């Protein structure tokens, strides 16, 4: 906002006159001459700044700052005149000394304020008469408020914070603009201990607003340990409202290992657990969210144990708001992930009851993702599987396999994989109907979903009853074969290989595997040395060849026909491209000692799909010749 020339000129003229008078008065002071000499040096800096300021357009902020300077210079001039009297000071020596020190500090503050004012660029904003974009007014206002936060009195800064909060709450884009103008470092400095409690509360509220915009979080992270230090102090001694806002910021900062370690080592976990016990419902949920993030790092778990966090988290999981329960269960899940002893301890303290209660009362399926993940982590301890079965969690896991939330389905399949390591659980999982939805998941869009389902099936198909169920599913084999495709990346092929391998005892399944195109994939997977691929390839190929022999085996002919060698001329030098069976398989009946299992297996190993097709053509040709039918054309051959 541009002011009238008269108003700006009056303020400027007043300062010039006061400054000149004060500089004239200082050499005549008799009391505290050293202190006044220092003040005189500061006045020289101030005079230079005022000269630079006079060349720029006047704004409300500059006039406000100049008016504040006028008051200080007027007080300084009056005090300097008092000090002309030497030791005969009306207010006493001690009081006068304090007044001189106060004036010196105020002049220091003015020098800093004018320096900020000149560097901020807000004075140049007055030159722009037409905005170059719709966002330009927001940029100008942001720069103005950021400057106000750095200059003037506590009341002035408090007022600027109110305006800044209003600006930030309007739109996320306003947050991005303010961050780009440098608001975050200024706010962090305002959290210093010299600020009033009211200013600290409003400042942490502004920082919390910034932390809710994802693209601005990196600026907060860049402030590092200084910001963490201020936030942890607020957790210890701030108001309830300030603590809640500090937790919001910590939730954004606690995703990095370094910050998590710093929070844990500086007593942050203890403060957060206190909030979980006695804070407002909303602050309890946010504090539990911070603890969830911290618990995902191994370095902080010792701090949790030292603070007896398990009891607090279990209590919150059973009585807090839905969000507080969700975060506390997620925190417990992270804590037990790699610690079997802790799993047992938590189970003994009632974790199963808390989990079951939350599961049954969850308002939305999406909330169950953390519950299923917690169950999955507990199920990795064989000692707890019986409890999981007896508490009817198997039904619960299967019920969410078909839900519409991807994350819940994936965690459910992973839980089944863990439970599938137990024989009793494997049997019940199949009987209660987990196989059809898992097959559906094999055809899901997300690779992670496909893999989770394949892992689960590879485990539960160890039980023969589950294999019978799987064979009855129309798309079971085709869905598994499609996962063998090498072009499907980021999926471990050993799991679909395991599924198919478990079905190869069935002749019908082997045929379905071949008809689904598995051999082409298996050839490539075997070359890639995928676990189990070569064995599955050999097993399926062997089944294919036995089918060939069954259709045209010599024992279907008469003794005389066998002697004619309808299976091709006997030869001791066989090559894969000849299309003729090796000597050990020629012109002999099924009872012939030449048709040994060893020679057959050798033959199978040396043949691929192309060779088998060529062999089939040869068998058909020989069969037609024996029955007197016309031979196929060259092209047909």
GIDA-V165760 format. One record per residue. N is the residue number from 1. RES is the residue in three letters. SS is DSSP state (A for helix, B for strand, O for the rest). BURIAL is b if it has 24 or more other C-alpha atoms within 12 Angstrom, else e. D_LAST is the distance of its C-alpha to the last C-alpha in whole Angstrom. Layout:
N&RES&SS&BURIAL&D_LAST / N&RES&SS&BURIAL&D_LAST
This chain:
1&UNK&O&e&94 / 2&UNK&B&e&97 / 3&UNK&O&e&100 / 4&UNK&O&e&104 / 5&UNK&A&e&105 / 6&UNK&A&e&108 / 7&UNK&A&e&107 / 8&UNK&A&b&105 / 9&UNK&A&e&108 / 10&UNK&A&e&110 / 11&UNK&A&b&108 / 12&UNK&A&b&107 / 13&UNK&A&e&111 / 14&UNK&A&b&112 / 15&UNK&A&b&110 / 16&UNK&A&b&111 / 17&UNK&A&e&115 / 18&UNK&A&b&114 / 19&UNK&A&b&112 / 20&UNK&A&e&115 / 21&UNK&A&b&118 / 22&UNK&A&b&116 / 23&UNK&A&b&116 / 24&UNK&A&e&119 / 25&UNK&A&b&120 / 26&UNK&A&b&118 / 27&UNK&O&b&121 / 28&UNK&O&e&124 / 29&UNK&O&b&122 / 30&UNK&O&e&124 / 31&UNK&O&b&122 / 32&UNK&O&b&119 / 33&UNK&A&e&119 / 34&UNK&A&e&116 / 35&UNK&A&b&114 / 36&UNK&A&b&115 / 37&UNK&A&b&114 / 38&UNK&A&e&110 / 39&UNK&A&b&110 / 40&UNK&A&b&112 / 41&UNK&A&e&109 / 42&UNK&A&b&106 / 43&UNK&A&b&108 / 44&UNK&A&e&107 / 45&UNK&A&e&104 / 46&UNK&A&b&104 / 47&UNK&A&b&106 / 48&UNK&A&e&103 / 49&UNK&A&b&101 / 50&UNK&A&b&103 / 51&UNK&A&e&103 / 52&UNK&A&e&99 / 53&UNK&A&b&99 / 54&UNK&O&b&102 / 55&UNK&O&e&99 / 56&UNK&O&e&97 / 57&UNK&O&b&97 / 58&UNK&O&b&99 / 59&UNK&B&b&97 / 60&UNK&A&b&98 / 61&UNK&A&b&96 / 62&UNK&A&b&98 / 63&UNK&A&b&101 / 64&UNK&A&b&101 / 65&UNK&A&b&101 / 66&UNK&A&b&104 / 67&UNK&A&b&106 / 68&UNK&A&b&105 / 69&UNK&A&b&106 / 70&UNK&A&b&109 / 71&UNK&A&e&110 / 72&UNK&A&b&110 / 73&UNK&A&b&112 / 74&UNK&A&b&114 / 75&UNK&A&b&115 / 76&UNK&A&b&114 / 77&UNK&A&b&117 / 78&UNK&A&e&120 / 79&UNK&A&b&119 / 80&UNK&A&b&119 / 81&UNK&A&b&123 / 82&UNK&A&b&124 / 83&UNK&A&b&123 / 84&UNK&A&e&125 / 85&UNK&A&e&128 / 86&UNK&O&e&127 / 87&UNK&O&e&128 / 88&UNK&O&e&129 / 89&UNK&O&e&126 / 90&UNK&O&e&127 / 91&UNK&O&e&124 / 92&UNK&O&e&124 / 93&UNK&A&e&123 / 94&UNK&A&e&120 / 95&UNK&A&e&119 / 96&UNK&A&b&119 / 97&UNK&A&b&117 / 98&UNK&A&e&114 / 99&UNK&A&b&114 / 100&UNK&A&b&114 / 101&UNK&A&e&111 / 102&UNK&A&e&110 / 103&UNK&A&b&110 / 104&UNK&A&b&108 / 105&UNK&A&e&105 / 106&UNK&A&b&105 / 107&UNK&A&b&105 / 108&UNK&A&b&103 / 109&UNK&A&b&101 / 110&UNK&A&b&101 / 111&UNK&A&b&100 / 112&UNK&A&b&97 / 113&UNK&A&b&97 / 114&UNK&A&b&97 / 115&UNK&A&b&95 / 116&UNK&A&b&92 / 117&UNK&A&b&93 / 118&UNK&A&b&93 / 119&UNK&A&e&89 / 120&UNK&A&b&88 / 121&UNK&O&b&88 / 122&UNK&O&b&89 / 123&UNK&O&b&92 / 124&UNK&A&b&90 / 125&UNK&A&b&88 / 126&UNK&A&b&92 / 127&UNK&A&e&91 / 128&UNK&O&e&88 / 129&UNK&O&e&89 / 130&UNK&O&e&85 / 131&UNK&O&e&83 / 132&UNK&O&e&79 / 133&UNK&O&e&77 / 134&UNK&O&e&78 / 135&UNK&O&e&77 / 136&UNK&A&e&80 / 137&UNK&A&b&83 / 138&UNK&A&b&81 / 139&UNK&A&b&81 / 140&UNK&A&b&85 / 141&UNK&A&b&86 / 142&UNK&A&b&84 / 143&UNK&A&b&85 / 144&UNK&A&b&89 / 145&UNK&A&b&88 / 146&UNK&A&b&87 / 147&UNK&A&b&90 / 148&UNK&A&b&92 / 149&UNK&O&b&91 / 150&UNK&O&b&92 / 151&UNK&O&b&95 / 152&UNK&O&b&98 / 153&UNK&O&e&100 / 154&UNK&A&e&98 / 155&UNK&A&e&99 / 156&UNK&A&e&97 / 157&UNK&A&b&94 / 158&UNK&A&b&94 / 159&UNK&A&e&94 / 160&UNK&A&b&91 / 161&UNK&A&b&89 / 162&UNK&A&b&90 / 163&UNK&A&b&89 / 164&UNK&A&b&86 / 165&UNK&A&b&84 / 166&UNK&A&e&85 / 167&UNK&A&b&83 / 168&UNK&A&b&80 / 169&UNK&A&e&80 / 170&UNK&A&e&79 / 171&UNK&O&e&76 / 172&UNK&A&e&73 / 173&UNK&A&b&73 / 174&UNK&A&b&77 / 175&UNK&A&b&76 / 176&UNK&A&b&73 / 177&UNK&A&b&76 / 178&UNK&A&b&79 / 179&UNK&A&b&77 / 180&UNK&A&e&76 / 181&UNK&O&b&80 / 182&UNK&O&b&80 / 183&UNK&A&b&82 / 184&UNK&A&b&80 / 185&UNK&A&b&82 / 186&UNK&A&b&85 / 187&UNK&A&b&85 / 188&UNK&A&b&84 / 189&UNK&A&b&87 / 190&UNK&A&b&89 / 191&UNK&O&b&88 / 192&UNK&O&b&90 / 193&UNK&O&e&93 / 194&UNK&O&e&96 / 195&UNK&O&b&94 / 196&UNK&O&e&96 / 197&UNK&A&e&94 / 198&UNK&A&b&94 / 199&UNK&A&b&92 / 200&UNK&A&b&90 / 201&UNK&A&b&89 / 202&UNK&A&b&88 / 203&UNK&A&b&86 / 204&UNK&A&b&84 / 205&UNK&A&b&83 / 206&UNK&A&b&82 / 207&UNK&A&b&80 / 208&UNK&A&b&78 / 209&UNK&A&b&77 / 210&UNK&A&b&76 / 211&UNK&A&b&74 / 212&UNK&O&b&72 / 213&UNK&O&b&70 / 214&UNK&A&e&67 / 215&UNK&A&e&67 / 216&UNK&A&b&71 / 217&UNK&A&b&70 / 218&UNK&A&e&70 / 219&UNK&A&b&73 / 220&UNK&A&b&75 / 221&UNK&A&b&73 / 222&UNK&A&e&74 / 223&UNK&O&b&78 / 224&UNK&A&b&77 / 225&UNK&A&e&79 / 226&UNK&A&e&82 / 227&UNK&A&b&81 / 228&UNK&A&b&80 / 229&UNK&A&b&83 / 230&UNK&A&b&85 / 231&UNK&A&b&83 / 232&UNK&A&b&83 / 233&UNK&A&b&87 / 234&UNK&A&b&87 / 235&UNK&A&b&85 / 236&UNK&A&b&88 / 237&UNK&A&e&91 / 238&UNK&O&b&90 / 239&UNK&O&e&90 / 240&UNK&A&e&88 / 241&UNK&A&b&86 / 242&UNK&A&b&86 / 243&UNK&A&b&84 / 244&UNK&A&b&82 / 245&UNK&A&b&81 / 246&UNK&A&b&81 / 247&UNK&A&b&78 / 248&UNK&A&b&76 / 249&UNK&A&b&76 / 250&UNK&A&b&75 / 251&UNK&A&b&72 / 252&UNK&A&b&71 / 253&UNK&A&b&72 / 254&UNK&O&b&71 / 255&UNK&O&b&67 / 256&UNK&O&b&68 / 257&UNK&A&e&68 / 258&UNK&A&e&71 / 259&UNK&A&b&73 / 260&UNK&A&b&72 / 261&UNK&A&b&74 / 262&UNK&A&b&77 / 263&UNK&A&b&77 / 264&UNK&A&b&77 / 265&UNK&A&b&79 / 266&UNK&O&b&82 / 267&UNK&O&b&83 / 268&UNK&A&b&80 / 269&UNK&A&b&79 / 270&UNK&A&b&82 / 271&UNK&A&b&83 / 272&UNK&A&b&80 / 273&UNK&A&b&80 / 274&UNK&A&b&84 / 275&UNK&A&b&83 / 276&UNK&A&b&80 / 277&UNK&A&b&83 / 278&UNK&A&e&86 / 279&UNK&O&b&84 / 280&UNK&O&e&84 / 281&UNK&A&b&81 / 282&UNK&A&b&79 / 283&UNK&A&b&80 / 284&UNK&A&b&79 / 285&UNK&A&b&75 / 286&UNK&A&b&75 / 287&UNK&A&b&77 / 288&UNK&A&b&74 / 289&UNK&A&b&71 / 290&UNK&A&b&73 / 291&UNK&A&b&73 / 292&UNK&A&b&69 / 293&UNK&A&b&68 / 294&UNK&A&b&70 / 295&UNK&A&b&69 / 296&UNK&O&b&65 / 297&UNK&O&b&67 / 298&UNK&A&e&67 / 299&UNK&A&e&71 / 300&UNK&A&b&72 / 301&UNK&A&b&72 / 302&UNK&A&e&75 / 303&UNK&A&b&77 / 304&UNK&A&b&76 / 305&UNK&A&b&77 / 306&UNK&A&e&80 / 307&UNK&O&e&81 / 308&UNK&O&e&80 / 309&UNK&A&b&77 / 310&UNK&A&b&75 / 311&UNK&A&b&78 / 312&UNK&A&b&79 / 313&UNK&A&b&75 / 314&UNK&A&b&75 / 315&UNK&A&b&78 / 316&UNK&A&b&77 / 317&UNK&A&b&73 / 318&UNK&A&b&75 / 319&UNK&A&b&78 / 320&UNK&O&b&77 / 321&UNK&O&b&76 / 322&UNK&A&b&72 / 323&UNK&A&b&71 / 324&UNK&A&b&74 / 325&UNK&A&b&72 / 326&UNK&A&b&68 / 327&UNK&A&b&69 / 328&UNK&A&b&71 / 329&UNK&A&b&68 / 330&UNK&A&b&66 / 331&UNK&A&b&69 / 332&UNK&A&b&69 / 333&UNK&A&b&65 / 334&UNK&A&b&65 / 335&UNK&A&b&68 / 336&UNK&A&b&66 / 337&UNK&O&b&62 / 338&UNK&O&e&63 / 339&UNK&O&e&66 / 340&UNK&A&e&65 / 341&UNK&A&e&69 / 342&UNK&A&b&70 / 343&UNK&A&b&67 / 344&UNK&A&b&69 / 345&UNK&A&b&72 / 346&UNK&A&b&71 / 347&UNK&A&b&70 / 348&UNK&A&e&73 / 349&UNK&O&e&75 / 350&UNK&O&e&74 / 351&UNK&A&b&71 / 352&UNK&A&b&69 / 353&UNK&A&b&71 / 354&UNK&A&b&71 / 355&UNK&A&b&68 / 356&UNK&A&b&68 / 357&UNK&A&b&70 / 358&UNK&A&b&69 / 359&UNK&A&b&66 / 360&UNK&A&e&67 / 361&UNK&A&e&69 / 362&UNK&O&b&67 / 363&UNK&O&e&68 / 364&UNK&O&e&64 / 365&UNK&A&b&61 / 366&UNK&A&e&61 / 367&UNK&A&b&63 / 368&UNK&A&b&62 / 369&UNK&A&b&59 / 370&UNK&A&b&62 / 371&UNK&A&b&63 / 372&UNK&A&b&59 / 373&UNK&A&b&59 / 374&UNK&A&b&62 / 375&UNK&A&b&61 / 376&UNK&A&b&58 / 377&UNK&A&b&60 / 378&UNK&A&b&62 / 379&UNK&A&b&59 / 380&UNK&O&b&58 / 381&UNK&O&b&61 / 382&UNK&A&b&60 / 383&UNK&A&e&64 / 384&UNK&A&b&64 / 385&UNK&A&b&61 / 386&UNK&A&b&62 / 387&UNK&A&b&65 / 388&UNK&A&b&62 / 389&UNK&A&b&61 / 390&UNK&A&e&64 / 391&UNK&O&e&65 / 392&UNK&O&b&62 / 393&UNK&A&b&61 / 394&UNK&A&b&57 / 395&UNK&A&b&58 / 396&UNK&A&b&59 / 397&UNK&A&b&56 / 398&UNK&A&b&53 / 399&UNK&A&b&55 / 400&UNK&A&b&55 / 401&UNK&A&b&51 / 402&UNK&A&b&51 / 403&UNK&O&b&54 / 404&UNK&O&e&53 / 405&UNK&O&e&54 / 406&UNK&A&b&52 / 407&UNK&A&b&54 / 408&UNK&A&b&55 / 409&UNK&A&b&52 / 410&UNK&A&b&51 / 411&UNK&A&b&54 / 412&UNK&A&b&53 / 413&UNK&A&b&50 / 414&UNK&A&b&51 / 415&UNK&A&b&54 / 416&UNK&A&b&51 / 417&UNK&A&b&50 / 418&UNK&A&b&53 / 419&UNK&A&b&54 / 420&UNK&O&b&51 / 421&UNK&O&b&52 / 422&UNK&O&b&54 / 423&UNK&A&b&53 / 424&UNK&A&e&55 / 425&UNK&A&b&54 / 426&UNK&A&b&51 / 427&UNK&A&b&51 / 428&UNK&A&b&53 / 429&UNK&A&b&51 / 430&UNK&A&b&48 / 431&UNK&A&b&51 / 432&UNK&O&e&53 / 433&UNK&O&b&49 / 434&UNK&A&b&49 / 435&UNK&A&b&45 / 436&UNK&A&b&44 / 437&UNK&A&b&46 / 438&UNK&A&b&44 / 439&UNK&A&b&41 / 440&UNK&A&b&42 / 441&UNK&A&b&43 / 442&UNK&A&b&40 / 443&UNK&O&b&39 / 444&UNK&O&b&42 / 445&UNK&O&e&43 / 446&UNK&O&e&45 / 447&UNK&A&e&43 / 448&UNK&A&b&46 / 449&UNK&A&b&46 / 450&UNK&A&b&42 / 451&UNK&A&b&43 / 452&UNK&A&b&46 / 453&UNK&A&b&44 / 454&UNK&A&b&41 / 455&UNK&A&b&44 / 456&UNK&A&b&46 / 457&UNK&A&b&43 / 458&UNK&A&b&42 / 459&UNK&A&b&45 / 460&UNK&A&b&46 / 461&UNK&O&b&43 / 462&UNK&O&b&44 / 463&UNK&O&b&46 / 464&UNK&A&e&43 / 465&UNK&A&e&45 / 466&UNK&A&b&44 / 467&UNK&A&b&40 / 468&UNK&A&b&41 / 469&UNK&A&b&42 / 470&UNK&A&b&39 / 471&UNK&A&b&36 / 472&UNK&A&e&38 / 473&UNK&O&e&38 / 474&UNK&O&e&35 / 475&UNK&O&b&35 / 476&UNK&A&b&36 / 477&UNK&A&b&32 / 478&UNK&A&b&31 / 479&UNK&A&b&34 / 480&UNK&A&b&34 / 481&UNK&A&b&31 / 482&UNK&A&b&32 / 483&UNK&O&b&34 / 484&UNK&O&b&32 / 485&UNK&O&b&31 / 486&UNK&O&b&32 / 487&UNK&O&e&33 / 488&UNK&O&e&36 / 489&UNK&O&e&39 / 490&UNK&O&e&42 / 491&UNK&O&b&40 / 492&UNK&O&b&40 / 493&UNK&A&b&37 / 494&UNK&A&b&38 / 495&UNK&A&b&39 / 496&UNK&A&b&36 / 497&UNK&A&b&35 / 498&UNK&A&b&37 / 499&UNK&A&b&37 / 500&UNK&A&b&33 / 501&UNK&A&b&34 / 502&UNK&O&b&37 / 503&UNK&O&b&34 / 504&UNK&O&b&32 / 505&UNK&O&e&33 / 506&UNK&O&e&32 / 507&UNK&A&e&29 / 508&UNK&A&e&29 / 509&UNK&A&b&30 / 510&UNK&A&b&27 / 511&UNK&A&b&24 / 512&UNK&A&b&26 / 513&UNK&A&b&27 / 514&UNK&A&b&23 / 515&UNK&A&e&22 / 516&UNK&O&b&25 / 517&UNK&O&b&23 / 518&UNK&A&b&25 / 519&UNK&A&b&23 / 520&UNK&A&b&23 / 521&UNK&A&b&27 / 522&UNK&A&b&27 / 523&UNK&A&b&25 / 524&UNK&A&e&28 / 525&UNK&A&b&31 / 526&UNK&A&b&30 / 527&UNK&A&e&30 / 528&UNK&O&e&33 / 529&UNK&O&e&35 / 530&UNK&O&b&36 / 531&UNK&O&e&37 / 532&UNK&O&b&35 / 533&UNK&A&b&32 / 534&UNK&A&b&30 / 535&UNK&A&b&31 / 536&UNK&A&b&30 / 537&UNK&A&b&27 / 538&UNK&A&b&27 / 539&UNK&A&b&28 / 540&UNK&A&b&25 / 541&UNK&A&b&22 / 542&UNK&A&b&24 / 543&UNK&A&b&24 / 544&UNK&A&b&21 / 545&UNK&A&b&20 / 546&UNK&A&e&22 / 547&UNK&A&e&21 / 548&UNK&A&b&17 / 549&UNK&A&b&20 / 550&UNK&A&e&22 / 551&UNK&A&e&19 / 552&UNK&A&b&18 / 553&UNK&O&b&20 / 554&UNK&A&b&22 / 555&UNK&A&e&25 / 556&UNK&A&e&24 / 557&UNK&O&e&23 / 558&UNK&O&e&26 / 559&UNK&A&e&28 / 560&UNK&A&e&27 / 561&UNK&A&e&23 / 562&UNK&A&b&23 / 563&UNK&A&e&25 / 564&UNK&A&e&22 / 565&UNK&O&b&20 / 566&UNK&O&b&17 / 567&UNK&O&b&16 / 568&UNK&O&b&15 / 569&UNK&O&b&18 / 570&UNK&O&e&21 / 571&UNK&O&e&21 / 572&UNK&O&e&24 / 573&UNK&O&e&22 / 574&UNK&O&e&19 / 575&UNK&O&e&18 / 576&UNK&O&e&16 / 577&UNK&O&e&14 / 578&UNK&O&e&13 / 579&UNK&O&b&11 / 580&UNK&O&b&13 / 581&UNK&O&b&16 / 582&UNK&O&b&20 / 583&UNK&A&b&22 / 584&UNK&A&b&24 / 585&UNK&A&b&22 / 586&UNK&O&b&20 / 587&UNK&O&b&22 / 588&UNK&O&b&25 / 589&UNK&O&b&26 / 590&UNK&O&e&27 / 591&UNK&O&e&30 / 592&UNK&O&e&29 / 593&UNK&O&e&31 / 594&UNK&O&e&28 / 595&UNK&O&b&27 / 596&UNK&O&e&29 / 597&UNK&A&e&29 / 598&UNK&A&e&30 / 599&UNK&A&e&27 / 600&UNK&A&b&25 / 601&UNK&A&e&26 / 602&UNK&A&e&26 / 603&UNK&A&b&22 / 604&UNK&A&b&22 / 605&UNK&A&e&24 / 606&UNK&O&e&22 / 607&UNK&O&b&19 / 608&UNK&O&b&18 / 609&UNK&A&b&16 / 610&UNK&A&e&14 / 611&UNK&A&b&13 / 612&UNK&A&b&14 / 613&UNK&A&e&11 / 614&UNK&A&e&9 / 615&UNK&A&b&11 / 616&UNK&A&b&10 / 617&UNK&A&b&6 / 618&UNK&A&b&8 / 619&UNK&A&b&11 / 620&UNK&A&b&9 / 621&UNK&A&b&8 / 622&UNK&A&b&12 / 623&UNK&A&b&13 / 624&UNK&A&e&12 / 625&UNK&A&e&13 / 626&UNK&A&e&16 / 627&UNK&A&e&17 / 628&UNK&O&e&17 / 629&UNK&O&e&15 / 630&UNK&O&e&12 / 631&UNK&O&e&9 / 632&UNK&O&e&6 / 633&UNK&O&e&6 / 634&UNK&O&e&5 / 635&UNK&O&e&5 / 636&UNK&O&e&4 / 637&UNK&O&e&0
